Amino acid sequence: MTPRFYSGAGGVWCASSIRSLRLSSLRLTGSHHRLASIVHSQARFHSSLPDATANIKKQPFALGDWSIDEYKPLKIAVIGAGFSGILAGIRQYIPNLSLTIYDKNAGVGGTWYSNRYPGLACDIPSHSYQYTFEPWTEWSSTFAPGPEIRAYLTRVATKYNLQPHLKLQHELVSARFDEPTAKWHIRVRRPSSEEDGEFEETEDVVDVLFTGVGSLSRWKWPDVEGLEKFKGKLVHAADWDVKDGEKWEDGVKDWKDKKVAVIGAGSSAIQVVPALQPYVGKLYNFVRGKTWITPAFAGQKAGDDLTVEKGNANHQFTEEEKAKFRDPEFYQKFRHHLEAEVNSLHTGTIKGSPLQLGARQMISHFMKKRLEKKPWIAEHLIPDFPVACRRLTPGPGYLEALCEDNVEFVPQGVTSFTETGLVTEDGRAEDFDVIICCTGYDTSFQFPFPIIGRNGLSLGAKWSPHPTTYLSTCVDGFPNYFFSLGPNGALGTGSLTAVIERQVGFAVMATRKLQRERLRSIEVKEEAVKDFDEYLENYFPTSVYSENCRSWYKMGKQNGRVVGLWPGSCMHAIRALQHPRWEDFTYEHEEDVQNRFHWFGNGSTYAEKYGVGEGAFYLTKAEIDYPPVPVNE
């Protein structure tokens, strides 16, 4: 059997014959003579080793029959059709490619397709929550409602003609890397007929697997006793039933006399409470912890022509303002000012920074001012932990809704459900017609489908008790597998969509390298994963994210490892992903290939081999690198 070869930064190695040697925990103390002695002894040790390749018969080299830019065909499977999956379809700058985007939903949008609860909206400025290359000037408000974001993604997918690549209502069941062929075998479940409940499974075999499923897509019920006992209407915010073409308001028309409980004070509860308050008879908000409710961040003025006021209102853009946005130069300026201000918030996440200390004082004052009608709520809602320790939410209208006469704020956790209602920590029992659980998502990165890498290792086991990655894009032991919005892939501040673009771009660059050099596989080294892990373990203690607060950043725990966020700012992440460190990867060549330049082929380009195409591509505008001309002062 021909041994398989791997190449890395150090050259080509036979995997069956050589192991890395490390000098660990060596204390370099004493004189220079002692250091010289150590080096000399190490040199003698290495020279005494037999040549690892001496007994391997080198195969005769044969030129390939392809041109250097005649790329081998590739198949790619993308899981998820949200921001990441749509972008992966758009960014397929890879020739000779077959790409399929699978999504379990009946439409594109990811979490923005699945979530339809009352008040659903973006919690950062909408003009900062879009692709950099596909601006939308018609957002209705600072924090656009969910249906607008879903419509934006649908519009983008249509513009870039992704329909031929989409397989909707196709849910991933499993993915397994087959080592002999270096292919991913994925199984998906799809409806087998128009009748409900009838499904079938199919298999696809691909070269590269990319997942963009995110961390906020798998909602969970609260871990409370007796959940199944409640006889009234029980709903999770993330599973709100609104049919396509309908509005959530249509489903609550008969709630004007209902007694409704909302459990939680996270991002969804903060939006649900003010949205539902005018539609119900009585609303109770059960809150076991504390949270910062920030003023509505709306951005700075763009020049002297437009100023969006700050406050707790969700600013509705006028037709006059939208008309100004339609001027590309004006809109670019507005957008740039907005992004710069959003990015400036990063320093506030550093422990003890002036911005952090100032934010605590400012937001505390803001919350107390909004709660003047019921000042006692502030004592139970304003946190002791730093601003941004858990996800910051502007929550327009939430504090005002708590002060309404038909709303009761209950600073108690729920301990159990009954047939008619629920019981709180202090033993208080209350009956309800409707109970809404805004209790978050499973953010453990333990996916409901197995992903199996080398040697039968599952990703779930690899990521237990907590996940580790390489730059939040891939993981060792899982060749030809990349992802976005994975562990440590989200942001505490800044434009998430800008980072998604770089994460997807990283996967595209790796895939292009795999194809260009005719490799079987590309896999990050374990040591590189460990180094990134060491970096983030030392970064987060300097930030407020590691403080004592319950957060999805820490898998819903009060304390512990931060697994949700990138260890740095938005712009820091973009810079880190800009230039791949290919030396951090191991490459597996095709069978019987021992020469790293075998991909050079027959010495020609495609244009020369077939007599078609660009005969002097290096003189095209896209290829010429025009240097700047110095300006004499």
Steps between C-alpha positions, in 0.01 A plus 500: 500500500637838405555718807299822513692824522418822678660837448516791737717800566799274561487299179359164391471228763399135500229472763589140587870560562558827676385668820570850619760544769456765761726640764255576781539688826870565440640758737774698332698600805866528570785615278529524124715186517205312651275620213760395244520157663123455478495598136793271422340201674172560317685515170672166574161350595336608177793391287478153652143454377460290185380676187120478522464471122801275433294181466223655292523434132440826318247463223610608151380852432257552216363829373128555529305533178327822614593865479589687819170686503284210384331441832368166617124478564380555856172436680408708802209468741391807695277443802271794579351775285531795734752784475792252484351249256373764259841666504673166436284461192580850378874470565549184292794648312616149430505355146369153419289499815176326595348667806182410690348697787285289734256653748233337716264797456264566211670832420831681531591720795619257767406628845314790333277247325440289811438779751171690468412600854337835590743788486774304322756752379868559447673605822777693327443777243357345184738696277780313678331161461537429130762381255772754427451453126118502502375813677128555556385859539133429568512374861188633671662565837824500694427148623319343206232238571573134428283473188706776334823316570353177366382687188850649458662156503240361259562792268878448508467126435279574201730769361799265500295213352550252784177314430670225291732429794235496774343187642247622754320276747813284500619445857848371575488162677870417511836570340791255491852542361610192304878475535575262207337741253540829694132574434218615726191281499200699612147375558203734480133451580237646270124469456420201279149619420266792556343316792618606845736262677631315194878529465786331322877516535750553220880506491735744336876451466707819489859619516443787743243551777408848623253566781345837576238398754592757767462474876152653533301253293416221746256631758438325830224480758579613855625228730200530730297223662152425368526675165275241341227549763386841385162478322494852359688633197874443539735643240871561460580837344731337246219265390227760453258374238456760226428378149664659196306807398351546846596729789542405863228752588247279319552227758443714811182682403301314767755552778357833624352326805779243541736475792846443354833407659834575334796315653842660454676831446734416215500640149173337394305577820606864482341515155194285575382694809453846341358346182233295682413747775231689302338175384441319831290547809780447753866418442743365762874503430690248716868593527748306714810704416605849405584659168619825348245673276688752291379814325411432140830530317423675174835628381666832440404757245628458148652833418263789570211368294351227719488447873329196649410582857595270784263396773289199577277532195548289190542782250275464195675629190302757305466495124724805491772314689467194275532726197833623636612140556439428131788732415791248493760752614286625787402150608858375497597792722207438736576130517869558563425740788257251648740205480783705649282594797386141551864382489601766755297316765757220519719679754202499735528121526843521664494474878541831677517707182370857520230418245385202709480704819324785324251262337395357836420843635325619184285188444404478869375857484314428177325193643397677819361788299289265288372318808390808695137379516613176667843586649517178703555302179840665453629335818423157355597564137817714502795258523802492726711347221669716232327631191530250211576202728192352336351593164413870491148570377354844428143374550303803378182527707576220747552713811202716408285186458594381850352822633163450332198424720433161340859376551642348816872449544577193714866475608479126562607189315246232412542171688211294363197491276149398601195408294380858519818705529834512673675532838785741578800465731318662791217246475255733329257321265336686214254386233539597133327456168826523306862437604778620269849363561774737389762267640761504230691249296734207533836675467719200593588433133382143548316464171194275460675321213830305525802623307764225491861575410819294490517174697127511570528803728177694533500878516278478806766302687776725366313802634432361845511642764553811286583568135840593360566628149752663273402866457134395533514354147610134526625233740768231495390143425236618252665551158329706229249633754445869565236708673386849589336624820646201678660505846656840576369623167253771607564853628426698813513826303531590134360374171440127510426483129842647417665220697277236339631620164859439615418158649338389176787658306749296703319178406496606134877566500570161659276326248669677210837381630367145529384512139792695352766269642294185436509395864295226659454688825592805701492479879605741771775382734414415859778726626346798317162433663669484840682827439177680409339348808784627716454847354130523576547352848734790574294764322159458661616559861584855387143554382165543673372185326672286763324675790235341720180505291285238332548526124469296181860608441586244770253231392235646731718475810572758768875446479732302282655496159386749237414295189273738311722797418808580299790596729523857384317767306316480170787661311747277684317190370496638146876563508570157649314322219632720222816301419487123567800339666528195276788373711242421770354223280590149394437394141429153369594431140329264261606135500846433351582873492823582682599822327340819634516661155312223322210745463713702254375253239643508148664842514224691324203718585146420391513768231814351350385140522160553340562816300215686666479770765728786598840476331667764717294503820772679693427816300131511583380774732413253773852356502714814486608624842528875457734649763421841646701787357672707772379857521773755556413737781 
